[in-house]
Amino acid sequence: MDDDAPGIEPGTPYLAVDLDILDRNLRGMAAGAADRGLALRPHAKTHKCVPIAQRQLAYGAAGLTVATIGEAEVFAEAGCTDLFIAYPVWASDARARRLRALAERVTLRVGVDSPEAAALLARALVGTGAEVLVEVDSGHHRSGVEPASAGTVAVAAARQGLPVRGVFTFPGHGYGPGRRADAAADEAGALVAAAAALEAEGIDAEVRSGGSTPTADLTDGDVLTEFRPGVYVFGDAQQVELGSCGWPDVALTAVATVVSRSGPRVILDAGSKVLGADQPAWVTGAGRLPDHPEARITALSEHHATVVFPADRPTPGLGEQLRVAPNHVCSAVNLADELVIVSDGRVADRWAVAARGANT
């Protein structure tokens, strides 16, 4: 049989997506956004997949968030017409030309967090209708200015001829046990302060954008106008351990085969080149097995995972297939060429990971 034929289960390892769980996750987040009066602009860097983006838009998403110009180009080519590149783009040389070409095809917003970056963006984008949002740091301490400095960046961008639409942040410090509520509160406080800084300069912060999957349920709809969760489409082991979702909400797993067995320890044929290598200090292993939550993945090599089962539990046999939830699903998807779509326990389709490797 041809492993690449539609409807035929491929050889392991592969990434499988349960279509019914996926659609339930998409509908649930869309409904939650609508209930709070928030625009949903999901982050496509998680799935990098056109059919999933199309589903998100069909369920009411206002547009897509992307991480790179390359991702934006992929989704623009697929007909997605409203895109936000949510990081401070340094628009030099070829990147500037790509940005301008993109802005001439779609409704485009770009992040900015310095006057210098604003000057480069202006050379690329003035006259295209593209807008900018000022990024502020709400506690994650990655990119973004202090909220009180947002007005300075906004004025610099406006003087260069760039329409400033508002402010945005990423409460990434919510990725830690017990930190979700504090991160959501920090997010709201930072956006209030940043909006006030813009308004003090006579610039309306019409858009106040934030959000992440861990903080999604806690997003303050009285402060934010839109939010940008990404991982919610699939879920992963981190989200389960954070309490953002449960095992029934995990739509994507790696399917792997037991290739070696010794006592309570088994070796699977899926390692870091399938699952990704992300393992924060607070997680309980290098991924989890949803059907065997008591087991622990104690080690990953490039092509193998070591799984230890409790001594009082049955150990899977040689040749048995197990489902593994990666710690960080975004990294796992970026390692795959395709997602195997499963419905009612059968392979229904295969979707290309179209934006795989679109990292610039």
Secondary structure, DSSP 8 states (H G I E B T S, - for coil): --TTSTTS---SSEEEEEHHHHHHHHHHHHHHHHHTT-EE--BTTTT--HHHHHHHHHTT-S-EEESSHHHHHHHHHTT--EEEEEEE----HHHHHHHHHHHTTSEEEEEE-SHHHHHHHHHHHTTTT-EEEEEB-SSS-SS-B-GGGHHHHHHHHHHTT--EEEEE---GGGSSTT-HHHHHHHHHHHHHHHHHHHHHTT----EEEE--TTTGGG--TTT-SEE---GGGT--HHHHHHTSS-GGG--EEEEEEEEEEETTEEEES--HHHH-----TTSSSSSB-TT-TT-EEEEE-SS-EEEE--TTS----TT-EEEEB-SSHHHHHTT-SEEEEEETTEEEEEEE-TTTT---
